[in-house]
Amino acid sequence: MFTKDLQDIKVTRLPSSASFECELNRSNVPVTWYKEDQPLRRSQRLALDVEGRVHRLTLKNVESADEAVYSVVAKNVRSAAKLSVQCE
């Protein structure tokens, strides 16, 4: 199902954005994004985009509270990655 899985992201400077991206083996497959086990919806800080087989979740103005495991599910197949916020 996934031809490119999500990759972990480390944010070391704020303000910053973070984008998780995956690619599926075909187009027009609906996906659901999650933060831990909570489904995500579009908002002013959260963009969910699709370009053909590529699905992207972008978090704008990342905060330390955004640190979590994010996942995407397509047809009961899951890909997951961690967002780490490590600012000095």
C-alpha positions in Angstrom: 0.0 0.0 0.0 2.7 2.5 1.0 5.6 3.0 -1.4 7.1 5.7 0.9 6.5 5.7 4.6 6.4 8.6 7.0 9.8 9.7 8.4 10.6 11.0 11.9 11.0 14.8 12.1 13.1 16.8 14.6 12.4 20.5 15.1 15.3 22.3 16.6 14.2 25.9 16.2 10.9 27.7 16.7 8.9 29.1 15.0 9.0 26.3 12.5 6.7 24.1 10.4 6.9 20.3 10.0 5.6 18.2 7.1 4.9 14.5 7.2 4.7 12.9 3.7 3.8 9.4 2.4 3.2 7.9 -1.0 0.7 5.2 -1.8 0.9 2.7 -4.6 -2.2 4.3 -6.3 -4.2 7.5 -6.4 -7.6 8.2 -5.0 -7.1 6.2 -1.8 -8.7 8.0 1.2 -6.5 8.3 4.3 -7.0 9.3 7.9 -4.3 11.2 9.8 -3.8 10.7 13.6 -1.9 12.4 16.4 -1.3 9.5 18.8 -4.8 7.9 18.5 -6.8 11.0 17.9 -8.0 11.7 14.3 -6.8 15.0 12.9 -8.8 17.6 10.9 -7.8 20.6 8.9 -7.3 23.8 10.9 -5.4 27.1 10.7 -2.3 25.3 12.0 -2.9 22.0 10.2 -2.9 21.4 6.5 -3.8 18.1 4.9 -2.9 17.9 1.2 -3.1 15.3 -1.6 -1.1 15.4 -4.8 -1.8 12.3 -6.8 -0.4 9.4 -4.7 1.3 11.7 -2.2 -0.4 12.6 1.0 1.0 15.4 3.2 0.3 16.6 6.8 1.8 20.0 7.5 1.9 21.5 11.0 2.4 25.3 11.1 3.9 27.1 14.0 5.1 24.0 15.7 4.9 24.1 19.6 6.3 21.7 22.1 2.8 20.4 22.7 2.9 19.0 19.1 5.5 16.5 20.0 3.9 13.1 19.4 3.7 10.1 17.1 1.7 11.0 14.0 0.3 8.3 11.7 -1.6 7.9 8.5 -4.0 5.0 7.8 -5.0 3.8 4.3 -7.2 0.8 4.0 -6.2 -0.5 7.4 -2.5 -0.1 6.7 -0.6 2.3 9.0 2.6 4.3 8.6 3.8 6.3 11.7 6.6 8.7 12.6 7.6 10.8 15.5 7.7 14.6 15.8 10.4 15.7 18.3 10.7 19.3 19.4 14.2 19.9 20.8 14.9 23.6 21.1 17.7 25.1 23.2 
